[in-house]
Amino acid sequence: MSDQASGERISTRRKWAAIGAATALLTASFWVVLLAFHLWLGDTTVEEIRAGAEVKITTPVAIALGGGFLLMGAGFATLALVSRRARPWRAFAVAWALGGALWLWLPFVAGEPYTPMVAGFAAGGSVALRAEPEHTLTRRIVAAVLLAVYVWLLLRLALPAGVIVAPLLPLPVLAWVDAMAERRAAQQQAGKPPPRRRPGR
């Protein structure tokens, strides 16, 4: 998953600048989408929808959903560009499609829109955020899944706190997973014996 083709490693400062700017945009997307779901569903429950209750998408709902989708795309584009991701626009397109797919259909599986958006942000961020040689997509995906489970549980234990912190977690968690991979790689490198010199050199 290395982005070596895009040049030398980026600094920690630049990586966190990318994460900070993207998190701000994703958080805005989170709240706009919540507004859209509130306007769309009102007091209608998932059980009522599964039972066949008709829920119309009005113009304000469509505008809010579209705005949230655009903000999410801006967040992933910022993450890819500022972190100097190789082929940033392709990564952005994949991240945007993946994130949007999760928060559009997963709410009807999870029974709420919060966890799916966090899962979408983490999944999209896994693709959009630049990767160094020791970073792997597998570790990022595992972190995204564990984060979604954590948020799902947190929302059931403390809903207000969970809603507030949920959009702030996905990208920092990915950075933490990357940092762990970097530390492990550094430890392995430090533990390697020096290369043997050939006789006569």
TORMI-114262 format. One record per residue (C-alpha): residue in one letter; x, y, z. Coordinates in Angstrom, 1 decimal. Layout:
BEGIN
+----+--------+--------+--------+
! aa !      X !      Y !      Z !
+----+--------+--------+--------+
!  A !      X !      Y !      Z !
...
+----+--------+--------+--------+
This chain:
BEGIN
+----+--------+--------+--------+
! aa !      X !      Y !      Z !
+----+--------+--------+--------+
!  M !    0.0 !    0.0 !    0.0 !
!  S !    3.1 !    2.2 !   -0.2 !
!  D !    2.9 !    5.7 !   -1.9 !
!  Q !    6.7 !    5.8 !   -2.5 !
!  A !    6.0 !    6.7 !   -6.1 !
!  S !    4.7 !   10.2 !   -5.0 !
!  G !    8.1 !   11.1 !   -3.4 !
!  E !    9.9 !   11.0 !   -0.1 !
!  R !    8.0 !   10.5 !    3.2 !
!  I !    5.9 !   13.3 !    4.4 !
!  S !    6.4 !   14.9 !    7.8 !
!  T !    4.3 !   14.1 !   10.8 !
!  R !    3.2 !   17.7 !   10.8 !
!  R !    1.9 !   17.6 !    7.3 !
!  K !    0.1 !   14.3 !    8.0 !
!  W !   -1.7 !   15.7 !   11.0 !
!  A !   -2.5 !   18.9 !    9.1 !
!  A !   -4.2 !   16.7 !    6.5 !
!  I !   -6.0 !   14.8 !    9.1 !
!  G !   -7.1 !   17.9 !   11.0 !
!  A !   -8.5 !   19.7 !    7.9 !
!  A !  -10.2 !   16.5 !    6.6 !
!  T !  -11.7 !   15.8 !   10.1 !
!  A !  -13.2 !   19.3 !   10.2 !
!  L !  -14.9 !   18.7 !    6.8 !
!  L !  -16.0 !   15.2 !    7.7 !
!  T !  -17.5 !   16.4 !   11.0 !
!  A !  -19.4 !   19.1 !    9.1 !
!  S !  -20.7 !   16.3 !    6.7 !
!  F !  -21.7 !   14.2 !    9.7 !
!  W !  -23.9 !   16.9 !   11.2 !
!  V !  -25.4 !   17.9 !    7.9 !
!  V !  -26.3 !   14.3 !    7.1 !
!  L !  -27.8 !   13.9 !   10.6 !
!  L !  -30.0 !   17.0 !    9.8 !
!  A !  -31.0 !   15.3 !    6.5 !
!  F !  -32.0 !   12.1 !    8.3 !
!  H !  -34.0 !   14.1 !   10.9 !
!  L !  -35.8 !   16.0 !    8.2 !
!  W !  -36.4 !   12.8 !    6.2 !
!  L !  -37.4 !   10.3 !    8.9 !
!  G !  -38.7 !   12.5 !   11.7 !
!  D !  -40.1 !   10.2 !   14.4 !
!  T !  -40.4 !    7.3 !   12.0 !
!  T !  -38.6 !    4.2 !   13.3 !
!  V !  -36.6 !    1.6 !   11.3 !
!  E !  -39.2 !   -1.0 !   12.2 !
!  E !  -42.0 !    1.2 !   10.7 !
!  I !  -40.0 !    1.6 !    7.5 !
!  R !  -39.4 !   -2.1 !    7.3 !
!  A !  -43.1 !   -2.6 !    7.8 !
!  G !  -43.8 !   -0.5 !    4.7 !
!  A !  -44.2 !    3.0 !    6.1 !
!  E !  -43.8 !    5.6 !    3.3 !
!  V !  -41.1 !    8.2 !    3.8 !
!  K !  -40.8 !   10.8 !    1.1 !
!  I !  -37.6 !   12.5 !    0.2 !
!  T !  -38.4 !   16.2 !    0.2 !
!  T !  -36.4 !   19.0 !   -1.4 !
!  P !  -34.8 !   20.1 !    1.9 !
!  V !  -33.8 !   16.5 !    2.6 !
!  A !  -32.3 !   16.1 !   -0.8 !
!  I !  -30.3 !   19.3 !   -0.4 !
!  A !  -29.0 !   18.3 !    3.0 !
!  L !  -28.0 !   14.8 !    1.8 !
!  G !  -26.3 !   16.3 !   -1.2 !
!  G !  -24.5 !   18.9 !    0.9 !
!  G !  -23.3 !   16.2 !    3.3 !
!  F !  -22.1 !   14.0 !    0.5 !
!  L !  -20.2 !   17.0 !   -1.1 !
!  L !  -18.6 !   17.8 !    2.3 !
!  M !  -17.5 !   14.2 !    2.7 !
!  G !  -16.0 !   14.3 !   -0.7 !
!  A !  -14.2 !   17.5 !    0.1 !
!  G !  -12.8 !   15.9 !    3.3 !
!  F !  -11.4 !   12.9 !    1.4 !
!  A !  -10.0 !   15.2 !   -1.4 !
!  T !   -8.3 !   17.3 !    1.3 !
!  L !   -6.9 !   14.2 !    3.0 !
!  A !   -5.5 !   12.8 !   -0.3 !
!  L !   -4.0 !   16.1 !   -1.6 !
!  V !   -2.5 !   17.5 !    1.7 !
!  S !   -1.0 !   14.1 !    2.7 !
!  R !    0.4 !   13.8 !   -0.9 !
!  R !   -1.2 !   10.6 !   -1.7 !
!  A !   -0.1 !    8.9 !   -4.9 !
!  R !   -2.8 !    9.3 !   -7.6 !
!  P !   -4.8 !   11.5 !   -5.2 !
!  W !   -7.9 !   12.0 !   -7.5 !
!  R !   -8.3 !    8.2 !   -8.1 !
!  A !   -7.9 !    7.6 !   -4.3 !
!  F !  -10.4 !   10.4 !   -3.6 !
!  A !  -13.0 !    8.9 !   -6.0 !
!  V !  -12.7 !    5.5 !   -4.5 !
!  A !  -12.9 !    6.9 !   -0.9 !
!  W !  -15.9 !    9.0 !   -1.8 !
!  A !  -17.8 !    6.2 !   -3.4 !
!  L !  -17.0 !    3.8 !   -0.5 !
!  G !  -17.9 !    6.3 !    2.2 !
!  G !  -21.1 !    7.3 !    0.5 !
!  A !  -22.2 !    3.7 !    0.0 !
!  L !  -21.8 !    2.9 !    3.7 !
!  W !  -23.7 !    5.8 !    5.1 !
!  L !  -26.5 !    5.6 !    2.5 !
!  W !  -27.5 !    1.9 !    3.0 !
!  L !  -26.0 !    0.8 !    6.3 !
!  P !  -28.3 !    2.9 !    8.6 !
!  F !  -31.1 !    0.6 !    7.7 !
!  V !  -29.0 !   -2.3 !    8.9 !
!  A !  -27.6 !   -0.7 !   12.0 !
!  G !  -30.8 !    1.0 !   12.9 !
!  E !  -29.1 !    4.5 !   13.2 !
!  P !  -27.1 !    6.7 !   11.0 !
!  Y !  -24.2 !    7.5 !   13.3 !
!  T !  -22.2 !    4.2 !   13.2 !
!  P !  -22.5 !    3.9 !    9.4 !
!  M !  -21.1 !    7.4 !    8.9 !
!  V !  -18.1 !    6.7 !   11.1 !
!  A !  -17.5 !    3.4 !    9.2 !
!  G !  -17.7 !    5.3 !    5.9 !
!  F !  -15.3 !    8.0 !    7.1 !
!  A !  -12.8 !    5.3 !    8.4 !
!  A !  -13.1 !    3.2 !    5.2 !
!  G !  -12.8 !    6.2 !    2.9 !
!  G !   -9.9 !    7.6 !    5.0 !
!  S !   -8.1 !    4.3 !    4.7 !
!  V !   -8.0 !    4.7 !    1.0 !
!  A !   -7.4 !    8.5 !    0.8 !
!  L !   -4.7 !    8.9 !    3.4 !
!  R !   -1.1 !    8.5 !    2.1 !
!  A !    0.6 !    5.3 !    3.1 !
!  E !    4.3 !    4.7 !    3.7 !
!  P !    6.0 !    1.4 !    3.0 !
!  E !    5.3 !   -0.1 !    6.5 !
!  H !    1.6 !    0.9 !    6.4 !
!  T !   -0.9 !   -1.7 !    5.2 !
!  L !   -4.5 !   -1.5 !    4.1 !
!  T !   -5.4 !   -4.6 !    6.1 !
!  R !   -4.4 !   -2.9 !    9.4 !
!  R !   -6.4 !    0.2 !    8.5 !
!  I !   -9.5 !   -1.9 !    7.7 !
!  V !   -9.3 !   -3.8 !   10.9 !
!  A !   -9.0 !   -0.5 !   12.8 !
!  A !  -12.0 !    0.9 !   10.9 !
!  V !  -14.1 !   -2.2 !   11.8 !
!  L !  -13.1 !   -2.1 !   15.5 !
!  L !  -13.8 !    1.6 !   15.6 !
!  A !  -17.3 !    1.1 !   14.1 !
!  V !  -18.0 !   -1.5 !   16.8 !
!  Y !  -16.7 !    0.8 !   19.5 !
!  V !  -18.9 !    3.7 !   18.4 !
!  W !  -21.9 !    1.4 !   18.1 !
!  L !  -21.4 !    0.3 !   21.7 !
!  L !  -20.7 !    3.8 !   22.9 !
!  L !  -23.8 !    5.2 !   21.4 !
!  R !  -25.9 !    2.7 !   23.3 !
!  L !  -24.1 !    3.5 !   26.6 !
!  A !  -23.9 !    7.3 !   26.3 !
!  L !  -25.7 !    8.6 !   23.2 !
!  P !  -24.9 !   12.4 !   23.5 !
!  A !  -21.2 !   11.8 !   24.2 !
!  G !  -21.0 !    9.2 !   21.4 !
!  V !  -22.6 !   11.5 !   18.8 !
!  I !  -20.2 !   14.3 !   19.7 !
!  V !  -17.0 !   12.3 !   19.5 !
!  A !  -18.0 !    9.9 !   16.7 !
!  P !  -16.9 !   12.0 !   13.7 !
!  L !  -13.7 !   13.1 !   15.4 !
!  L !  -12.3 !    9.5 !   15.8 !
!  P !  -11.9 !    7.8 !   12.3 !
!  L !   -8.8 !    9.6 !   10.9 !
!  P !   -6.8 !    9.9 !   14.2 !
!  V !   -7.4 !    6.2 !   14.7 !
!  L !   -5.9 !    5.5 !   11.3 !
!  A !   -2.9 !    7.7 !   12.2 !
!  W !   -2.5 !    5.8 !   15.4 !
!  V !   -2.5 !    2.4 !   13.5 !
!  D !    0.1 !    3.8 !   11.1 !
!  A !    2.2 !    5.0 !   14.0 !
!  M !    2.1 !    1.6 !   15.6 !
!  A !    3.3 !    0.1 !   12.3 !
!  E !    6.1 !    2.6 !   12.0 !
!  R !    7.2 !    1.8 !   15.6 !
!  R !    7.2 !   -1.9 !   14.9 !
!  A !    9.2 !   -1.4 !   11.7 !
!  A !   11.7 !    0.7 !   13.5 !
!  Q !   12.1 !   -1.9 !   16.3 !
!  Q !   12.6 !   -4.7 !   13.7 !
!  Q !   15.2 !   -2.5 !   11.9 !
!  A !   17.0 !   -1.8 !   15.1 !
!  G !   17.1 !   -5.5 !   16.0 !
!  K !   18.7 !   -6.6 !   12.7 !
!  P !   22.4 !   -7.5 !   12.8 !
!  P !   24.7 !   -5.3 !   10.7 !
!  P !   25.5 !   -6.7 !    7.2 !
!  R !   28.5 !   -8.9 !    7.0 !
!  R !   31.5 !   -7.5 !    5.2 !
!  R !   33.2 !   -9.6 !    2.6 !
!  P !   36.9 !  -10.5 !    3.1 !
!  G !   39.2 !   -7.9 !    1.6 !
!  R !   36.8 !   -5.0 !    2.0 !
+----+--------+--------+--------+
